[in-house]
Amino acid sequence: MYFENIKGQEFAKKYMINSIKKGKVNHAYMFEGIEGIGKETFANELAKILLETSHLENAPDCIRVKPDGNSIKIAQIRNLQSDIIIKPHKKYKIYIIDQAEKMTVEAQNALLKTLEEPPEYAIIILITNNKESLLPTIRSRCEVVKFTPIPFVEVKDYLVSQGVESNRANLLSAFSRGSMKKALELSSSNDFYDMKESVQKYIETILSKNMVEILDIPSKMEKYKSESITVLDMMINYFRDIMICKEHVDKNMIINADKIVFIQNMSAKITYSQVSKIIDIIEDTKIKIKGNCNFNVSIQVMSLNIYEVIK
């Protein structure tokens, strides 16, 4: 069976298996989706299938192009063009361009000529987490295969299979945003758990209704500026756990199960309606920060708005 080791990506699997069985493999693909969801692994598996090998390291007809420094340069694409005219040992010759969005405009324009008239044996796979960074003419000449975030349950089950404790796997899966790579990185990160403890203190400060301490939250959060969205997601998950606790539903749905006492204590301090409004405020703050609004001002406004809800 094809692609058995790929987590999630049922559409991509079905689409490519169907193409392979019908003998209708395209000359150019664009695998697009967030980082860490299996695009490169999928490309490798596809190459193994088409080249009829189990080890790509020894496959001369699988050529990789990766950024040289911060970009993929025109010289790298010209090397590809020089190589692509050499016929393969078997039926196919496969080129995998990783982080394709990092191609310079000159490199993209050079590649365009190859995409327009590829040799019949050539298959070019562009892997990207941002297809909009590529020229429209590049995108239009590729079959775009959309890769989606891996389902929460599949991420959790995989982590558990790797020896991660169930409650911890539950937490990591929630913050991975469907990225297996992110989940694995978080599982070995001490910073993640330090951040989680800090977020708990921020919530305690906000719910204490101490205005002086609330005004100091932005300066305390400054050290996590580069991870601001993760911090805000942590806050949202805490408040969602509080909401679940107030609804008296299945406690297995609580993400921060290791902090159940804290969650129960916090749930006694605010109403369901207040929790709902607080989550909306934090979501709005995420949008502002993603839109490059000033970090300190955004966090200050968020803290004050939450204070207005609970005072």
N, C-alpha and C positions, 0 to 999 in steps of 0.2 A: 504494500500500500504506500502511496506517495505522501510525503510531508507528515509522517506520523509523529515526528519529534517537534513539530511546530505547535506552540500553544495558541489557542484562539485562531483568528483569521480564517474562519470557515468560508467566507466569500472568496478570498484569494485562493484558497486551496481548491475549491470547487471550480473556479474559473480556469485555473492553470491546468488542473487534471483534465478538464474537458478539452482544453486546447491541445494538450499533449496527445490524448487518445484520438482526436480527430486529425492529428498531424497538421494543425494550424497554428503553430508557434510563430509569433510576430518577430520582426527584426529588431524592434525597439520597445522597451518597457520602462515605465517610471513607477517605482515602488514608493508611495508617498504616505507619510504618517509620522506621529510623534516619535521621539527617540526611545529606543529600548523595547520595541514591541515585536521585534523579530524580522524586520525587513532584510537585513543582511543575511541572517540565518536562512531565510526563505530563498534568497537569491543563490546562496551556496547549495541548498538542497536541489533547486531547479537545475543548477549547473551539473551536479552529480548525476541527476536523472538523464539529462540530455547528452552528457559526455560518457554515460555508462561507466561511471567509476565511483568508488567509495572514498577516495582520497584525492582531494583537489590539489594538495601540496605537490603531487607528482603529475599533475595534469597540465601539459604545456599549452593546451587550448583554452585554458581559463586564465584570463589576464585581468589584474586588478589595477584600478587607478584611484589613488587617494590623494588628499591635499598634500602638497609639498610646502610645509610651513602653514600659512593661513589661507592658502588658496590652491586651486588646481589651475595650473598655468598652461598657456597655449603650447609650450614645448612638450608637455605631457600628452596633449591631444594629438600633436603632430607625430609623436612616437607611436601612438595608437594607430594613426592612419598609415604609418609605414609598415606596421605589423599586420594590419588587417588584410592587406593584399596577399599575404602568404597563406596559402590554403591549409586547412586543418588536417590533422592526422586521420580523423574520422568524418562525421557528418557536420558537426557544428564547431564554431569558434565563438567563445563567449567572453564579453568584456563587462566587468562590473565596476561602475563608477560610483564610489562611495562618497557621501556628502556632496552630491552633485551641485547643490546650491552654492558651493564655494568656487565653482568655476568662474574665472574672470569672463567678462563680456567677450574678449578676444577668443578665449578658449571655447566658449559656447558657439560663437559664429563659425569657428573652425570645425567643431563637431557637427554643426548643422549640415555641412556639405556631405559628411559621411552618412548622416541619418537620412538624407534625401535619396541617396543611391548606395545602400549598403550591399556588399557581396551577398549572394544567396545563402551562404553558410554562416553569416555573422548574426549574432544576437547581442544587442547592447542593452544593459540594464542600468538605469540611473536610480540611485537610492537617495532620497531626500526627505527632510522633515519640513521643508518649506518650498513647495513647487512654484509659489508665486515669485520666488527670487530668480527663477529661470525664465529665459526669453519665451514669449508666447509661441514663437516659431519652433522652439525646442519642444515645448509641451504638446503642440499640435501634431508632432511627428512621432510621439510616443503613445503607446497604449498605457493609460494611467490605471494602476491598480491601487486602490485605497486600502491602507492597513489601519485597522481600528484598535483602540485601547483593549487590552486583554481583560476579559471579565474578572471581576473581583474574586469570585470563587476559584477560578483557575489559578490566579496568582497565589491566593492563600494556600490552596492544596499543594502547589509546587513548593512553596516555602516550607510547609510542614514535612513534605517528602524529603527535604534537604536538612531536616533536623531542627527547624525553628519551632519553638513552643507555640501552641495553637493561638493563645491570646495575643502573643507578640506578632504572629503571622497575620492575624486579623487587623492589627494596628498598621503594620507595614503595608498591607494590601490597600488599605484605605488611603494612604498617603502616596502610593505609587502612581496614582492616576492611570492605572492600566499599563504601566511600563514595568516589565519584568526586570529590566536592567536597573531601574530606579529602586525597585523593591529589594533587590540583592545588595545594592550599594547601601541602602538604609539599614539593612540587617547587620552590617558590619561597621556602622558608623556610631561612634560615641556622641558626636555632635548632635545627632538627631534626638537622642534621649535627653541631652542637656537642654536642647531647645524646647522639648516637650515640658520639662520641669519649669522652665522660664515662662512658658505660655500659661501654665497653671497659676503661677504667681501673678501674672498680668490680670487674669480673670478674678483672682481673689482681691486684687487691688481695686478693680473696677466695681466689684460687688460690695466692697467695703464702704463705698460712697464717700471716701476721703478725697476731697477735691485736690488738695496739695499733692498727694501721691498719684492721683490720676493724671495730673498735669505733667508728672515726671515720667510717664510711661513711654512717650516717644524717645526720650534720651536713653532709656533702658533697652528699647527695641532696636536702637541704632546698630548694634553689633550684628543684628540679623538682617540688615538692610538688603543684602544680596539674596537672602532667602525669604523675603517679605511675604511672597504668596504662600509659601509652605507654612509660615508662622500663622498667617490668617486662616489658612485651611485647618490648621490645628485648633484654632479658636472656634471655628465653625463646628468642627467635630465634637468639641467639648460641649458646646451649647446644644447640639443635636442630641448628644447623650443625655443631657439634662432634660430635654424635651421627652425623650423615650422613658426616662425615669419617672417623669411626672405622669405619663400616660399609663404607667404600670403594665407595659407590654413585655414581651419576651426579653429578658435581660441579656440574652445571647446576641441581641442586635446592638448592644453598646460596644462602641469601638474601643474606648479607653477603659476596658474591663479591669485593668490593674489599678484604676483610680476610682473605683466604685464608691468608696466612702466619701471622697471629695465631691463626686458628682451628686450623691444623695444629699450632702450638706448644702451644696449650692442650689439644688432644686427646691429646697425649703425656703430660700431667700427671694425667689422671683416667681412670677406667674407665667403660665403658658404663653399668654399674649406678649409679655415682655420678652421672653426667649425668642419668639418668632420675629419680633421687631429688631432685636439685637442681631440675629442672623442676617436679616436684610441689610442692616447697616454695615456689617462686615463685608458682605458680598459687594455692596456699593463701593467700599474702600478698595477692594481688589480691582474693580474696574478702573478706578481712578489711578491706582499705582501702575497698572498695566498700560494706562494711557499716558504714562510719564509725568503724572502730577507729583509735586514735591512730597517726598516720603514723610518727613517730620510733620508737615502741615496735615497731610492725609490721616496720619495716625492720631494727631491731636484732635482733629475734627471728629474722627471715629469715637475716640474715648469720651469726648464731651457729649456726643449724640447718645451714646449708650448711657451715660450718666443721666441725661434728661429723661430717658425711658424708665430708669429704675429709682430715681430720687423720690 
